[in-house]
């Protein structure tokens, strides 16, 4: 009944305007706001003995950082950048409140999708939201998304292997590593699966730069790997995405 009441009433959204002024409006009235460009309305309080950490992630090609309240959020930031459907995202740009102010949620991220839709992203450590789908927070988030026209994503914890692979390959996410000529050579070399180091040696390209360029192509999904196995250039098979689409 509480969830239905929220759907019929109003969820309030607090956010910073483009000019940096704190505003409060109905969630249904702010669907056009570019929250992915706004400053945070909240930051984690750091204090002695705090288990969660506060750290930062800088998306490639941008001059700004996004905040991460804990390691799960940092992992989610890496996943958002890895997701080809996500164009940009920001941390803590909106605070959502129930009509009586009794329930307040600040999503970890707001992401803008390639479709143009907005997406609220929450990544609670231990699945605090995800394990309790009828919690007041989840009801508030669902009502806000219904009224604001947004999607909702509760980020699951990745396996340790996938998370480690993402973390390692994320170092090569920057577009400065892209090289069209090297890309053509690497695609030709990896038209059949082979170990990355062996393919680089057979490519005739300078080894160090080609290795970095190949890592970038793996991050952008132009070269493919088995993400569920520990990645190592000396032992991991790699193959071209173009071979799969043939």
C-alpha positions as CSV (number, residue, x, y, z in Angstrom):
1,X,0.0,0.0,0.0
2,X,2.9,2.4,0.8
3,X,4.4,1.8,-2.7
4,X,1.0,2.4,-4.3
5,X,0.5,5.6,-2.3
6,X,3.9,6.9,-3.4
7,X,3.0,6.1,-7.0
8,X,-0.1,8.2,-6.7
9,X,1.4,11.0,-4.6
10,X,4.7,12.6,-5.1
11,X,8.4,11.9,-4.7
12,X,10.5,14.9,-4.1
13,X,13.9,15.4,-5.8
14,X,16.7,17.7,-4.5
15,X,19.5,18.6,-6.9
16,X,21.8,21.3,-7.9
17,X,20.8,23.4,-10.9
18,X,23.2,24.1,-13.8
19,X,24.1,27.3,-11.9
20,X,24.9,25.3,-8.8
21,X,21.8,26.3,-6.7
22,X,20.1,23.6,-4.7
23,X,16.5,23.1,-5.9
24,X,13.6,20.9,-4.8
25,X,11.0,19.7,-7.3
26,X,8.6,16.8,-7.9
27,X,10.3,13.9,-9.5
28,X,7.8,14.0,-12.3
29,X,8.9,17.5,-13.2
30,X,12.6,16.9,-13.5
31,X,12.9,14.1,-16.1
32,X,14.5,16.6,-18.5
33,X,17.3,17.6,-16.1
34,X,20.8,16.5,-17.1
35,X,21.7,15.1,-13.7
36,X,24.8,13.4,-15.2
37,X,26.4,16.9,-15.5
38,X,25.4,18.2,-12.0
39,X,27.4,18.5,-8.8
40,X,26.7,16.1,-5.9
41,X,24.1,16.9,-3.3
42,X,25.8,14.6,-0.8
43,X,29.2,13.2,0.0
44,X,30.1,10.4,2.3
45,X,31.1,11.5,5.8
46,X,34.6,10.2,6.6
47,X,35.3,9.5,10.2
48,X,37.7,7.4,12.3
49,X,36.6,3.8,12.3
50,X,34.5,4.0,9.2
51,X,34.5,0.7,7.3
52,X,33.5,2.0,4.0
53,X,36.0,4.2,2.1
54,X,35.5,7.2,-0.1
55,X,37.5,7.3,-3.3
56,X,37.3,8.7,-6.8
57,X,37.0,7.4,-10.4
58,X,37.8,9.5,-13.5
59,X,35.9,8.4,-16.6
60,X,38.1,8.5,-19.7
61,X,38.0,11.6,-21.8
62,X,36.6,13.8,-19.0
63,X,38.1,16.4,-16.7
64,X,35.9,15.5,-13.8
65,X,35.8,12.7,-11.2
66,X,32.9,10.7,-9.8
67,X,32.8,9.8,-6.2
68,X,32.6,6.3,-4.8
69,X,31.5,5.8,-1.2
70,X,33.0,2.3,-1.0
71,X,34.7,-0.4,-3.1
72,X,31.5,-1.8,-4.4
73,X,30.7,1.7,-5.8
74,X,34.1,1.9,-7.4
75,X,33.5,-1.4,-9.0
76,X,30.2,-0.2,-10.3
77,X,31.8,3.0,-11.7
78,X,34.1,0.8,-13.7
79,X,31.2,-1.3,-14.9
80,X,29.3,1.8,-16.0
81,X,32.2,3.0,-18.1
82,X,32.6,-0.5,-19.5
83,X,28.9,-0.6,-20.5
84,X,28.5,0.5,-24.1
85,X,24.9,1.7,-23.4
86,X,26.1,4.3,-20.8
87,X,27.2,7.6,-22.3
88,X,28.1,9.5,-19.1
89,X,27.4,9.3,-15.4
90,X,27.8,11.4,-12.2
91,X,27.8,10.6,-8.5
92,X,25.2,11.6,-6.0
93,X,23.5,14.3,-8.1
94,X,20.0,13.9,-6.7
95,X,18.4,13.2,-3.3
96,X,15.0,11.5,-3.3
97,X,12.5,11.9,-0.5
98,X,9.1,10.4,0.3
99,X,6.1,12.8,0.7
100,X,6.5,12.9,4.5
101,X,10.3,13.1,4.4
102,X,10.6,9.9,6.3
103,X,12.5,8.0,3.6
104,X,15.5,9.5,1.9
105,X,17.7,7.9,-0.7
106,X,20.7,9.3,-2.6
107,X,21.4,7.0,-5.6
108,X,25.2,6.3,-6.0
109,X,25.1,7.4,-9.6
110,X,22.9,8.9,-12.3
111,X,23.7,7.5,-15.8
112,X,22.7,8.8,-19.2
113,X,22.1,5.9,-21.6
114,X,22.7,5.9,-25.3
115,X,18.9,5.8,-25.8
116,X,18.6,9.1,-24.0
117,X,17.0,7.7,-20.9
118,X,18.2,8.4,-17.5
119,X,19.1,5.7,-15.0
120,X,19.3,5.7,-11.2
121,X,22.1,3.4,-10.1
122,X,22.4,2.1,-6.5
123,X,25.2,-0.2,-5.4
124,X,24.8,-0.9,-1.7
125,X,27.5,-3.1,-0.1
126,X,26.0,-6.4,0.9
127,X,22.9,-6.0,-1.3
128,X,21.1,-3.9,1.4
129,X,18.5,-2.8,-1.2
130,X,18.6,-5.8,-3.5
131,X,18.0,-8.4,-0.8
132,X,15.0,-6.5,0.6
133,X,12.9,-5.6,-2.5
134,X,10.0,-4.4,-0.3
135,X,12.2,-2.0,1.8
136,X,11.1,1.6,2.1
137,X,14.2,2.6,0.0
138,X,13.4,0.3,-2.9
139,X,9.7,1.4,-2.9
140,X,10.9,5.0,-3.0
141,X,13.3,4.3,-5.8
142,X,10.7,2.5,-7.9
143,X,8.2,5.3,-7.3
144,X,10.7,7.9,-8.3
145,X,11.6,6.1,-11.5
146,X,7.9,5.7,-12.4
147,X,7.3,9.4,-11.9
148,X,10.6,10.6,-13.4
149,X,10.7,8.3,-16.3
150,X,14.0,6.8,-15.3
151,X,15.4,3.3,-15.3
152,X,16.6,1.7,-12.0
153,X,19.7,-0.4,-11.8
154,X,20.8,-2.2,-8.6
155,X,24.3,-3.2,-9.3
156,X,25.1,-6.8,-8.3
157,X,28.5,-7.7,-6.9
158,X,30.7,-9.2,-9.6
159,X,32.8,-12.3,-9.1
160,X,36.3,-11.7,-7.9
161,X,37.8,-12.8,-11.2
162,X,35.6,-10.6,-13.4
163,X,36.1,-7.6,-11.1
164,X,39.9,-8.1,-11.2
165,X,39.9,-8.4,-15.0
166,X,37.8,-5.2,-15.3
167,X,40.1,-3.4,-12.9
168,X,43.2,-4.4,-14.8
169,X,41.8,-3.7,-18.3
170,X,40.3,-0.3,-17.2
171,X,43.8,1.1,-17.2
172,X,43.7,0.9,-21.0
173,X,40.2,2.5,-21.5
174,X,41.6,5.8,-22.8
175,X,41.0,6.7,-26.4
176,X,44.6,7.9,-26.8
177,X,45.5,4.2,-27.2
178,X,43.3,3.8,-30.2
179,X,45.1,3.4,-33.5
180,X,43.2,2.5,-36.7
181,X,46.1,0.9,-38.5
182,X,47.2,-1.2,-35.5
183,X,43.5,-2.2,-35.0
184,X,43.3,-3.6,-38.5
185,X,46.4,-5.6,-38.1
186,X,45.3,-7.0,-34.7
187,X,41.9,-7.9,-36.0
188,X,43.5,-9.8,-38.8
189,X,45.9,-11.6,-36.4
190,X,43.2,-12.6,-34.0
191,X,40.6,-13.8,-36.5
192,X,41.3,-17.2,-34.9
193,X,41.7,-17.5,-31.1
194,X,45.3,-17.4,-29.9
195,X,47.2,-16.3,-26.8
196,X,47.6,-12.5,-26.7
197,X,51.4,-12.5,-26.4
198,X,51.8,-14.9,-29.3
199,X,49.4,-12.9,-31.5
200,X,51.3,-9.7,-30.7
201,X,54.6,-11.4,-31.6
202,X,53.2,-12.6,-34.9
203,X,51.7,-9.2,-35.8
204,X,55.0,-7.5,-36.6
205,X,53.9,-4.5,-34.6
206,X,56.2,-2.9,-31.9
207,X,55.5,-5.2,-28.9
208,X,55.0,-2.7,-26.1
209,X,52.7,-0.3,-28.0
210,X,50.8,-3.2,-29.7
211,X,50.2,-4.8,-26.3
212,X,48.7,-1.6,-25.0
213,X,46.6,-1.1,-28.1
214,X,45.4,-4.7,-27.9
215,X,44.4,-4.2,-24.2
216,X,42.4,-1.1,-25.4
217,X,40.6,-3.2,-28.0
218,X,39.7,-5.7,-25.4
219,X,38.2,-3.0,-23.2
220,X,36.2,-1.7,-26.1
221,X,35.0,-5.3,-27.0
222,X,36.6,-5.3,-30.4
223,X,38.9,-8.1,-29.2
224,X,37.2,-10.7,-27.0
225,X,38.3,-12.7,-24.0
226,X,36.7,-15.0,-21.4
227,X,36.1,-12.5,-18.6
228,X,35.3,-15.3,-16.2
229,X,38.9,-16.6,-16.3
230,X,41.9,-14.7,-14.9
231,X,43.4,-12.6,-17.8
232,X,47.1,-12.8,-18.5
233,X,48.7,-11.8,-21.8
234,X,51.0,-14.9,-21.7
235,X,48.3,-17.4,-21.4
236,X,44.8,-16.0,-22.2
237,X,43.2,-16.6,-25.6
238,X,42.0,-13.6,-27.5
239,X,39.9,-13.4,-30.7
240,X,38.4,-10.7,-32.9
241,X,34.8,-9.7,-32.5
242,X,34.7,-9.5,-36.3
243,X,35.3,-13.3,-36.5
244,X,32.2,-13.8,-34.4
245,X,30.0,-11.7,-36.7
246,X,31.0,-13.5,-39.9
